[in-house]
Amino acid sequence: MPPYDARMMEPMDREAVAEFLRHRREQLKPSDVGLPDGARRRAPGLRREEVAQLAMMSTDYYTRLEQQRGPQPSTQMLSSISRALRLTSDERDYLFRVAGQAVPDRIGTSEHVAPALQRVFDRLSDTPALIISILGETLLQNTLAATLFGDHVGAPGLERFEPYRWFLHPDEARSHYPPEDHDRNSRAQVAGLRAASATAGAQAQARMLVTELTKHSDEFRRLWERQEVAQRFADHKTLIHPEVGSFEVDCQVLFTEDRGQALLVLTPEPRSEAEEKIRLLSVLGRERFGARAGTPSSMR
């Protein structure tokens, strides 16, 4: 018999899950989650269909959870609900426990977006913005960022990590930057990953990412041996999109207190050609992600 692990899945407390979800939903206003207030509401808080929309699940599935009839949700479903309800880390951990799932690690590579970053992110719709983890994992991106860089939220396995895409899928990842910037960006990717791995090095994702890149990329292995360490986000960048061409932006960053997550915001000079191209990207994004028109960009 295998040794007992306190993080193993336990039976679901359906009543506790239902009461907690209902209470948290009723405490939120539409403006708290980036939705319009709309008409006067008969009951306080968000509607069930709004939470389901934010969590990218069916209204029926979410309703059954609140009515103690639903199946045990997966960790992915619980993470989506936690983001939709803007749960703190403690609240997220509680939801996982009463749902009978192992509580995710908090340090470094947690998929649970910090509520403070989420609130700022929800208000950014007219310029590319994304939230990444300390290891470069794409946690959230708005429509403009997805249009510009590709939609990486929820990508399988290591595909969610920018260093992995940069070195193992260079044709796609590097197409967003001019060739003369590739070497500098490669060094920045490796130096940033080394700095991050010192914090998250004991975790499986950090070890796996470095192992896979070392095994499959000669360029990464050569740069990794240089022992360069740096975390560089704020920068002036030239970006390329196949339909609008190249343009320049400034990248500003907002970190969580533990620097485990970062909100990146790409802004053009006011009244510049770059600003016009970003407006065009916004139109392209609405066309490309039209099937998601009812889904707030913060959940894409």
VOKE-630008 format. One record per residue (C-alpha): residue number from 1; residue in three letters; x, y, z. Coordinates in steps of 0.5 Angstrom, whole numbers. Layout:
BEGIN
+-----+------+-------+-------+-------+
| seq | type |  east | north |    up |
+-----+------+-------+-------+-------+
| NUM |  ALA |     X |     Y |     Z |
...
+-----+------+-------+-------+-------+
END
This chain:
BEGIN
+-----+------+-------+-------+-------+
| seq | type |  east | north |    up |
+-----+------+-------+-------+-------+
|   1 |  MET |     0 |     0 |     0 |
|   2 |  PRO |     3 |     7 |    -2 |
|   3 |  PRO |     5 |    12 |     4 |
|   4 |  TYR |    -1 |    17 |     6 |
|   5 |  ASP |     0 |    23 |     2 |
|   6 |  ALA |    -4 |    29 |     5 |
|   7 |  ARG |    -5 |    32 |    -2 |
|   8 |  MET |    -8 |    26 |    -5 |
|   9 |  MET |   -16 |    27 |    -7 |
|  10 |  GLU |   -21 |    27 |    -2 |
|  11 |  PRO |   -28 |    26 |    -2 |
|  12 |  MET |   -32 |    33 |    -4 |
|  13 |  ASP |   -36 |    36 |     1 |
|  14 |  ARG |   -42 |    38 |    -4 |
|  15 |  GLU |   -45 |    43 |     2 |
|  16 |  ALA |   -39 |    47 |     3 |
|  17 |  VAL |   -37 |    48 |    -4 |
|  18 |  ALA |   -45 |    50 |    -6 |
|  19 |  GLU |   -45 |    55 |     0 |
|  20 |  PHE |   -38 |    58 |    -1 |
|  21 |  LEU |   -39 |    59 |    -8 |
|  22 |  ARG |   -46 |    62 |    -7 |
|  23 |  HIS |   -44 |    67 |    -2 |
|  24 |  ARG |   -38 |    69 |    -6 |
|  25 |  ARG |   -42 |    70 |   -12 |
|  26 |  GLU |   -47 |    74 |    -8 |
|  27 |  GLN |   -41 |    79 |    -6 |
|  28 |  LEU |   -39 |    81 |   -12 |
|  29 |  LYS |   -41 |    87 |   -17 |
|  30 |  PRO |   -41 |    86 |   -24 |
|  31 |  SER |   -36 |    92 |   -24 |
|  32 |  ASP |   -31 |    88 |   -20 |
|  33 |  VAL |   -30 |    83 |   -25 |
|  34 |  GLY |   -30 |    88 |   -31 |
|  35 |  LEU |   -37 |    87 |   -33 |
|  36 |  PRO |   -42 |    93 |   -34 |
|  37 |  ASP |   -47 |    94 |   -29 |
|  38 |  GLY |   -53 |    94 |   -34 |
|  39 |  ALA |   -60 |    94 |   -31 |
|  40 |  ARG |   -62 |    94 |   -24 |
|  41 |  ARG |   -62 |    87 |   -21 |
|  42 |  ARG |   -67 |    83 |   -17 |
|  43 |  ALA |   -62 |    80 |   -13 |
|  44 |  PRO |   -55 |    82 |   -10 |
|  45 |  GLY |   -48 |    80 |   -14 |
|  46 |  LEU |   -47 |    76 |   -20 |
|  47 |  ARG |   -52 |    72 |   -24 |
|  48 |  ARG |   -50 |    64 |   -24 |
|  49 |  GLU |   -49 |    65 |   -32 |
|  50 |  GLU |   -44 |    71 |   -31 |
|  51 |  VAL |   -40 |    67 |   -27 |
|  52 |  ALA |   -40 |    61 |   -32 |
|  53 |  GLN |   -38 |    66 |   -37 |
|  54 |  LEU |   -32 |    68 |   -33 |
|  55 |  ALA |   -30 |    61 |   -32 |
|  56 |  MET |   -31 |    59 |   -39 |
|  57 |  MET |   -36 |    53 |   -37 |
|  58 |  SER |   -43 |    52 |   -38 |
|  59 |  THR |   -48 |    55 |   -34 |
|  60 |  ASP |   -52 |    48 |   -32 |
|  61 |  TYR |   -45 |    46 |   -30 |
|  62 |  TYR |   -44 |    51 |   -25 |
|  63 |  THR |   -51 |    51 |   -23 |
|  64 |  ARG |   -51 |    44 |   -21 |
|  65 |  LEU |   -45 |    46 |   -17 |
|  66 |  GLU |   -49 |    51 |   -13 |
|  67 |  GLN |   -54 |    46 |   -12 |
|  68 |  GLN |   -50 |    40 |    -9 |
|  69 |  ARG |   -52 |    36 |   -16 |
|  70 |  GLY |   -45 |    37 |   -20 |
|  71 |  PRO |   -39 |    32 |   -21 |
|  72 |  GLN |   -33 |    33 |   -17 |
|  73 |  PRO |   -30 |    39 |   -21 |
|  74 |  SER |   -23 |    38 |   -24 |
|  75 |  THR |   -17 |    42 |   -21 |
|  76 |  GLN |   -17 |    46 |   -28 |
|  77 |  MET |   -25 |    47 |   -27 |
|  78 |  LEU |   -23 |    50 |   -20 |
|  79 |  SER |   -18 |    54 |   -22 |
|  80 |  SER |   -22 |    57 |   -27 |
|  81 |  ILE |   -28 |    58 |   -22 |
|  82 |  SER |   -23 |    61 |   -17 |
|  83 |  ARG |   -21 |    67 |   -22 |
|  84 |  ALA |   -28 |    68 |   -24 |
|  85 |  LEU |   -30 |    69 |   -17 |
|  86 |  ARG |   -23 |    73 |   -16 |
|  87 |  LEU |   -21 |    69 |   -10 |
|  88 |  THR |   -15 |    70 |    -5 |
|  89 |  SER |   -10 |    65 |    -5 |
|  90 |  ASP |   -13 |    63 |     2 |
|  91 |  GLU |   -20 |    63 |    -1 |
|  92 |  ARG |   -18 |    59 |    -7 |
|  93 |  ASP |   -14 |    54 |    -2 |
|  94 |  TYR |   -21 |    53 |     2 |
|  95 |  LEU |   -25 |    51 |    -5 |
|  96 |  PHE |   -20 |    46 |    -7 |
|  97 |  ARG |   -20 |    43 |     0 |
|  98 |  VAL |   -27 |    42 |     1 |
|  99 |  ALA |   -28 |    40 |    -7 |
| 100 |  GLY |   -23 |    34 |    -5 |
| 101 |  GLN |   -17 |    36 |    -9 |
| 102 |  ALA |   -10 |    37 |    -7 |
| 103 |  VAL |    -8 |    45 |    -6 |
| 104 |  PRO |    -4 |    48 |   -11 |
| 105 |  ASP |     3 |    50 |    -9 |
| 106 |  ARG |     3 |    58 |    -8 |
| 107 |  ILE |    10 |    60 |   -10 |
| 108 |  GLY |    13 |    62 |   -16 |
| 109 |  THR |     9 |    57 |   -21 |
| 110 |  SER |     2 |    58 |   -18 |
| 111 |  GLU |    -4 |    59 |   -24 |
| 112 |  HIS |    -8 |    63 |   -19 |
| 113 |  VAL |    -7 |    70 |   -21 |
| 114 |  ALA |    -6 |    75 |   -16 |
| 115 |  PRO |   -13 |    79 |   -15 |
| 116 |  ALA |    -9 |    85 |   -15 |
| 117 |  LEU |    -6 |    84 |   -22 |
| 118 |  GLN |   -13 |    81 |   -24 |
| 119 |  ARG |   -17 |    88 |   -22 |
| 120 |  VAL |   -12 |    92 |   -26 |
| 121 |  PHE |   -12 |    87 |   -32 |
| 122 |  ASP |   -19 |    87 |   -33 |
| 123 |  ARG |   -19 |    95 |   -34 |
| 124 |  LEU |   -14 |    94 |   -40 |
| 125 |  SER |   -18 |    93 |   -46 |
| 126 |  ASP |   -15 |    98 |   -51 |
| 127 |  THR |    -7 |    96 |   -51 |
| 128 |  PRO |    -4 |    89 |   -51 |
| 129 |  ALA |    -3 |    86 |   -44 |
| 130 |  LEU |    -2 |    79 |   -41 |
| 131 |  ILE |     0 |    76 |   -34 |
| 132 |  ILE |     6 |    71 |   -34 |
| 133 |  SER |     9 |    67 |   -28 |
| 134 |  ILE |    16 |    67 |   -26 |
| 135 |  LEU |    17 |    62 |   -31 |
| 136 |  GLY |    14 |    65 |   -37 |
| 137 |  GLU |     8 |    61 |   -37 |
| 138 |  THR |     2 |    65 |   -40 |
| 139 |  LEU |    -4 |    66 |   -35 |
| 140 |  LEU |    -8 |    71 |   -38 |
| 141 |  GLN |    -8 |    75 |   -44 |
| 142 |  ASN |   -13 |    80 |   -47 |
| 143 |  THR |   -15 |    80 |   -54 |
| 144 |  LEU |   -10 |    84 |   -57 |
| 145 |  ALA |    -4 |    80 |   -54 |
| 146 |  ALA |    -7 |    74 |   -56 |
| 147 |  THR |    -8 |    77 |   -63 |
| 148 |  LEU |    -1 |    80 |   -63 |
| 149 |  PHE |     3 |    74 |   -60 |
| 150 |  GLY |    -2 |    68 |   -61 |
| 151 |  ASP |    -7 |    65 |   -56 |
| 152 |  HIS |    -3 |    61 |   -51 |
| 153 |  VAL |    -7 |    61 |   -45 |
| 154 |  GLY |    -9 |    54 |   -43 |
| 155 |  ALA |    -4 |    51 |   -48 |
| 156 |  PRO |    -2 |    44 |   -47 |
| 157 |  GLY |     4 |    42 |   -42 |
| 158 |  LEU |    10 |    46 |   -43 |
| 159 |  GLU |     7 |    50 |   -49 |
| 160 |  ARG |     5 |    55 |   -44 |
| 161 |  PHE |    12 |    57 |   -43 |
| 162 |  GLU |    15 |    63 |   -47 |
| 163 |  PRO |    22 |    60 |   -46 |
| 164 |  TYR |    20 |    53 |   -49 |
| 165 |  ARG |    16 |    56 |   -55 |
| 166 |  TRP |    22 |    61 |   -56 |
| 167 |  PHE |    27 |    56 |   -57 |
| 168 |  LEU |    24 |    50 |   -59 |
| 169 |  HIS |    18 |    53 |   -64 |
| 170 |  PRO |    23 |    59 |   -66 |
| 171 |  ASP |    19 |    60 |   -73 |
| 172 |  GLU |    13 |    62 |   -69 |
| 173 |  ALA |    15 |    65 |   -63 |
| 174 |  ARG |    21 |    69 |   -66 |
| 175 |  SER |    16 |    72 |   -72 |
| 176 |  HIS |    14 |    77 |   -67 |
| 177 |  TYR |    21 |    80 |   -67 |
| 178 |  PRO |    26 |    83 |   -72 |
| 179 |  PRO |    31 |    78 |   -73 |
| 180 |  GLU |    37 |    83 |   -71 |
| 181 |  ASP |    33 |    83 |   -64 |
| 182 |  HIS |    33 |    75 |   -63 |
| 183 |  ASP |    40 |    74 |   -60 |
| 184 |  ARG |    39 |    79 |   -55 |
| 185 |  ASN |    32 |    76 |   -53 |
| 186 |  SER |    35 |    69 |   -53 |
| 187 |  ARG |    40 |    72 |   -48 |
| 188 |  ALA |    34 |    75 |   -44 |
| 189 |  GLN |    30 |    69 |   -44 |
| 190 |  VAL |    36 |    65 |   -41 |
| 191 |  ALA |    38 |    70 |   -36 |
| 192 |  GLY |    31 |    71 |   -34 |
| 193 |  LEU |    30 |    63 |   -33 |
| 194 |  ARG |    36 |    62 |   -29 |
| 195 |  ALA |    34 |    68 |   -24 |
| 196 |  ALA |    27 |    65 |   -24 |
| 197 |  SER |    29 |    57 |   -23 |
| 198 |  ALA |    33 |    60 |   -16 |
| 199 |  THR |    26 |    61 |   -13 |
| 200 |  ALA |    22 |    56 |   -17 |
| 201 |  GLY |    28 |    51 |   -18 |
| 202 |  ALA |    25 |    45 |   -13 |
| 203 |  GLN |    19 |    45 |   -17 |
| 204 |  ALA |    17 |    40 |   -22 |
| 205 |  GLN |    16 |    45 |   -28 |
| 206 |  ALA |    22 |    49 |   -27 |
| 207 |  ARG |    26 |    43 |   -27 |
| 208 |  MET |    22 |    40 |   -33 |
| 209 |  LEU |    23 |    46 |   -37 |
| 210 |  VAL |    31 |    47 |   -36 |
| 211 |  THR |    32 |    39 |   -37 |
| 212 |  GLU |    27 |    39 |   -44 |
| 213 |  LEU |    31 |    46 |   -46 |
| 214 |  THR |    38 |    43 |   -45 |
| 215 |  LYS |    36 |    37 |   -48 |
| 216 |  HIS |    33 |    39 |   -55 |
| 217 |  SER |    36 |    46 |   -56 |
| 218 |  ASP |    44 |    47 |   -57 |
| 219 |  GLU |    43 |    55 |   -57 |
| 220 |  PHE |    39 |    54 |   -50 |
| 221 |  ARG |    45 |    50 |   -47 |
| 222 |  ARG |    50 |    54 |   -50 |
| 223 |  LEU |    47 |    60 |   -47 |
| 224 |  TRP |    45 |    57 |   -40 |
| 225 |  GLU |    53 |    55 |   -39 |
| 226 |  ARG |    54 |    63 |   -39 |
| 227 |  GLN |    51 |    63 |   -32 |
| 228 |  GLU |    48 |    70 |   -34 |
| 229 |  VAL |    42 |    72 |   -29 |
| 230 |  ALA |    37 |    78 |   -30 |
| 231 |  GLN |    30 |    79 |   -30 |
| 232 |  ARG |    28 |    84 |   -35 |
| 233 |  PHE |    21 |    86 |   -37 |
| 234 |  ALA |    21 |    94 |   -38 |
| 235 |  ASP |    24 |    95 |   -45 |
| 236 |  HIS |    23 |    99 |   -51 |
| 237 |  LYS |    21 |    93 |   -56 |
| 238 |  THR |    20 |    93 |   -64 |
| 239 |  LEU |    14 |    88 |   -65 |
| 240 |  ILE |    12 |    85 |   -72 |
| 241 |  HIS |     5 |    83 |   -74 |
| 242 |  PRO |     4 |    79 |   -81 |
| 243 |  GLU |    -2 |    84 |   -82 |
| 244 |  VAL |     0 |    90 |   -80 |
| 245 |  GLY |     7 |    90 |   -80 |
| 246 |  SER |    12 |    93 |   -75 |
| 247 |  PHE |    11 |    98 |   -69 |
| 248 |  GLU |    14 |   100 |   -63 |
| 249 |  VAL |    12 |   100 |   -56 |
| 250 |  ASP |    14 |   101 |   -49 |
| 251 |  CYS |    13 |    95 |   -44 |
| 252 |  GLN |    11 |    96 |   -37 |
| 253 |  VAL |    11 |    91 |   -32 |
| 254 |  LEU |     7 |    91 |   -25 |
| 255 |  PHE |     9 |    85 |   -20 |
| 256 |  THR |     6 |    82 |   -15 |
| 257 |  GLU |     9 |    83 |    -8 |
| 258 |  ASP |    13 |    76 |    -8 |
| 259 |  ARG |    15 |    77 |   -16 |
| 260 |  GLY |    12 |    71 |   -17 |
| 261 |  GLN |     7 |    74 |   -23 |
| 262 |  ALA |     8 |    80 |   -27 |
| 263 |  LEU |     3 |    84 |   -31 |
| 264 |  LEU |     6 |    86 |   -38 |
| 265 |  VAL |     3 |    92 |   -41 |
| 266 |  LEU |     5 |    94 |   -48 |
| 267 |  THR |     4 |   102 |   -50 |
| 268 |  PRO |     5 |   106 |   -56 |
| 269 |  GLU |     7 |   113 |   -57 |
| 270 |  PRO |     0 |   117 |   -57 |
| 271 |  ARG |    -2 |   119 |   -64 |
| 272 |  SER |     3 |   115 |   -67 |
| 273 |  GLU |     3 |   110 |   -73 |
| 274 |  ALA |     4 |   105 |   -67 |
| 275 |  GLU |    -2 |   107 |   -64 |
| 276 |  GLU |    -6 |   106 |   -70 |
| 277 |  LYS |    -4 |    99 |   -72 |
| 278 |  ILE |    -6 |    97 |   -65 |
| 279 |  ARG |   -13 |   100 |   -66 |
| 280 |  LEU |   -13 |    96 |   -73 |
| 281 |  LEU |   -10 |    90 |   -69 |
| 282 |  SER |   -16 |    91 |   -64 |
| 283 |  VAL |   -21 |    90 |   -70 |
| 284 |  LEU |   -17 |    84 |   -72 |
| 285 |  GLY |   -18 |    81 |   -66 |
| 286 |  ARG |   -25 |    82 |   -65 |
| 287 |  GLU |   -26 |    78 |   -72 |
| 288 |  ARG |   -21 |    73 |   -70 |
| 289 |  PHE |   -24 |    71 |   -63 |
| 290 |  GLY |   -31 |    73 |   -65 |
| 291 |  ALA |   -34 |    66 |   -63 |
| 292 |  ARG |   -32 |    68 |   -56 |
| 293 |  ALA |   -35 |    75 |   -56 |
| 294 |  GLY |   -39 |    74 |   -50 |
| 295 |  THR |   -33 |    72 |   -46 |
| 296 |  PRO |   -29 |    78 |   -42 |
| 297 |  SER |   -22 |    78 |   -45 |
| 298 |  SER |   -19 |    77 |   -38 |
| 299 |  MET |   -21 |    70 |   -38 |
| 300 |  ARG |   -18 |    68 |   -45 |
+-----+------+-------+-------+-------+
END
